[in-house]
Amino acid sequence: MPDLLPRAQADAIADAVAGTRLLRRSRFDLKRRLSVSIAGLLVIVLGLSVTVVLRNSAQSVQGEVEAVMRLAGKLVDQNIATAAARGDEAGWNALLDVLDGSRHLCVQRENATMPANCPAPMPAEVPRWFSRTVAPPAIELRREFTTREGRVLEAVIRADAADEVLEAWSEARPLLTSIALIGFLINAIVVVTVWFFLRPVDAIRQAIARMSRGELQPQFPRAATPELAGIIDGLVDLGTRLRQAREDKHRLLRRNLELQESERGAIARELHDELGQGLAIIDANVSLLQQSLAADASLQAPSQQTLLLIRDSV
């Protein structure tokens, strides 16, 4: 009996069962894979955003410090040119006092030991990772002033970026916090959305497993997306076609059995009606021949013996 299940439908349900087994063997299902992939992509985007914020902060701090150092260099050079002509040591010291009092500068004078707070340490509220990322490299200016007595005074002016880094941290902290909160909310929304819309996948997988065990029309869940709705409609149609094919197969099997029984009856009738009647006619003819030969004594013995053998054979 040929297989009545269409090959395309058989291949389709075989592929569906194979996919179900593959998902069962996999460590992560589709929902977890999508959630992890989207979370990883979101981490990359957030990392780039944080990098941009830190880069802008570093550029802002460095630009401010360099601008202050350029201004300090111009003031010192102008004061040296003016004070040197008058030999005004007091004016030179007054300028250094002004520069030393600036929140972005600190001054070391006359080969003295650099003060411990020059440059000033980073404020405690600034995270170490932020200060290491944003703080510019050390910048310093060395200038000499010759007094009226010919004595050379040396001054080292260094950039003090602690206050500027603190200001950059105050501006960047809300941005970084917002980025972290937005990233968390987006990831939560994406995970909830993925799990909600792909929730029917597990039910579809279980339905396919039941179809592989012979339940061709299991209960399917309601689809939340057009793609899943198309898959469910295809599986329902496949189950209907497979059920129809199985019913056709059973119907043909019953028809085949009925034809076999009918053929057996026809053969039995033919044997009984035709072959049986023919044998009866032969037997009757032999009996008549025996009676005809009974009057002839010379042929009686051998002929009767032959006719008996014929009747026995019939």
N, C-alpha and C positions, 0 to 999 in steps of 0.2 A: 504493500500500500504506500503510495508516494506521500511524502510529507506535505501537508496542506498549508503550513505556516509560511507566509511570504518571507523570502530571504531578507529583504530590506527591514521588515519589522523585527525579525529575529536578531539581525545585527544591531538594530537600535536598542532593543531591550538588553542585549548583551553588553553594549557600550555603557548603558545606564548602570547596569549592575557593576561593571568594572569600575566606573567612576565612583560609585558608592563605596566599593571596597577600598579604592585609593584614598578617598577622604577619611575612611575609618582608620587606615594605617597612618595617615599624616598626623604629625604632632599638633599642628594648628589648622583649624578649619578656616573657611573663607572669611568669616567675620573677624577672627583674630588677626589673620594676615593683613586684611585691609586696615584694621585699626593700628597695627604695628607699623605698616608702611606709611600711613598718613601721619602718624605720630612722628616717625623718623623724618619725613619731609618737613613737618612743622618745626621740628627741632632745628633743622638746617636753616629754615627761613628765619626763625627767631635768633639763631646764632649769627646770621648775617646782619640782622637788625641791630643786635647788641654790638657787633663789630663796627657798624657804621656809627653808632652813638659814641662808642669809645674813641673811634678815630676822630670824629668831630671834636670831642672834648680835648683830645691830645693836641689837635691842631689849634684849637682856641687858646689853650694854656701856653703852648709854645709861641704862638703869634703874639700873645700879650707880653710874655716875658721878653721876647726878642725886641718888641717895640719899646719896652721900658729900658732895656739895655742900650738900645740905640739912642734913646733920649738922654740917658745918663752919660753915654760917651760924648755926645755933643755938648752937654752942659759942662762936663769936666774939661774937655778940650778948649772950650771958649773961656772958662775960668782960668785955666792954666795960662792961656795967651794973655789974658787981661791982668791976672795977679802977678805973673812973672815980670811984667813991665814995671809994676810998682813994688814988687817984692812983698806982696801982701800975704803973709802966712796966715793971718787971722781969717781972711776971706776964703783961703783954701780950706782951712779947718771947718769953717762955717758951712761951706758947700758939702763937705764930707758928712757933717752932722745931718744936713738935710737929706742926703742920699741914704744915710744909714737909718734914718727914721722912716723911710719909705717902706711900705709893706711888701714890696717886691724886690728889695735890694738889701744887702748887708755889706759893710765896709771893714776891711782890715787895714790898719795904718802903720806906717813907719816900721815895717818888718816885725810887727808884733805878732804874737801867736793868735791864730784865728779863733775867735770866740766859739764856745761850744754850740751856741745857738745860731751859727751862721754857716750855711743856711739853716733856718728854723726847722725842727722836726715836723713831720706830717701830723695834722690833728688826729686825735684818737677816733673821731667819728668817721674818718675816711678809711674804707677798707684797704688793706695792704695791696690786694690784687689791682684795685683801681689806681692807687698811687703809682704802682710799678708800671702800669700800662700808660698812664696819662702824663706823669711827671717828665719834663724834658731833660735832656742831658745837661750837665753842669756848664754854665756859661760865666766867664769872668773877664774883667778888664783890668789891665795893669797900667798905671800912670805914675809919673814921677814929677815932682815939683821942686824947683831949686829956690831956696830962700835967699834973702838979701845977703846973708853971711856965706852963701855958697854951699849950704847944707842941702843934701838931696833927700826929699821926703817921698817915700813910695806908698802907694795906696792900691789895694786890690779890691775891686768892686765885683761882687758875685750876685748872681740872680737867686732870689728867694721865692720859689714857686709854691710854697705851702698854702698861702692864702688863695692863690689862684686855683690850685688843685681842689681846695675846699669849696670854692665857688663853683667849679666845674662839677664836683660831686653833688652839690645842692641842685644844680640844674639837671644832671643826668639821672639822679636817683628816681624822680617821678617817671621819667621816660622808661627806665629799666623796669620799674615796678609795673608800669602799664603794659609793657611788652610781655612780662611774665604772666600777668593776669589775663591779657588777651589770648596769649598762647594756651593757657590752661582752659579758658572758656571755649575757645575754638576746638581744642582737642576733645573736650567733654561733649560738645555738641556733635562733633563728627562721629565719635564713638557711639553715642546714643542713637544717632540717625542710622549709622551702619547696622547696629544691632537690631533696630526696629524694623528697617526695611528688609533685612536679610533673615529675619526671624523665621519666615516660612521655609527656608532652605532645609533645616533639620527635618521638618515635617515632610517635605518633598522627598528627601533622602530615605526616610522611613517608609514612605509610600512606595518608592521604587523597590526597596527591599521586599515589601509584601508582594509586589507584582512579580518579582523573581521567584517567589515561593508559590505562585499560582493564583494569587488574588488579583485579578486583572482590572478590577474597578474599585480600588481603595478610596477612602475619603481624603481628598486633597484640601490643603488650607486655602484661605483667601489670599490672593497675591496683593502685595503692596506696591509693586512696580509693574510697568508694562512688560518688561523682560521676563519677570517671573510668571506673569499672567500668560504670556506666550508659551513658556515651558510647560505650565500646568495644562493649558489647553491641548498642547501637543501630546502630553502623557495621557490625558483623558481620551483623546482620539485614538492614540495607540492602543490603550486598553480596550476600547470599544471594538477596534478592528481585530485585535487578538481574540477577544471573546467571540466575535462573529466567526472568525476562522476556526476556533475550537468547536463551536456549535456545528459549523459546516462539516468539519471532520467527523464529529460523532454521527451526524445525520447520514453522511456517506458510508460510514462503517455499518450503521443499521441497514441501509439500503443494500449494501454488499451482502450482509448476512441473509436478508430476505431473498436476494437473487440466488444465493447459494442453495437455500432451502427449496426455492421454486425449481431450480435446476435438478436438484436431487429428486423431487417429486416427479418431474417430467421423465427423468431417466427411469424411475421405478415404474411409472405407468407404461412407458415404452417397453420395458422388459416384460412386464406382466401382460400387456395387451397384444403386442406384436410378436415378440419372440416366443412367449408362452403359447400363444395360439398356433404359431407355426410348428412348434414341437408337438402340440396335440394333434395337429393335422398329420404330421409324419407318423406319429404313433398309430393313429387310426388307419392310415393307408397300409402300414405294415401289418396291422391286425387283419385287414381285409385280404391282403396278399397271403397271409397264413391260411385263411379260410379257403382261398381259391386253390392253393396248392395241396390242400388236405386230401383232395380226391385223387391226386396222382401219387401212387405209392413209390414210383421210382425216384421222384424228386423230393419226396416228403422229408426224408431224414436230413440230407445236407441243407436243403433250403430252409426247413424249419429251424435248424441250428443257427443258420446265418441270420434269419429274421429275429430270433431271440436275442442274438448279440446286438442287432440294430435297436431293438426296443429297450434293451438294457442301457445302451449308450444314450438313447433319447431320454 
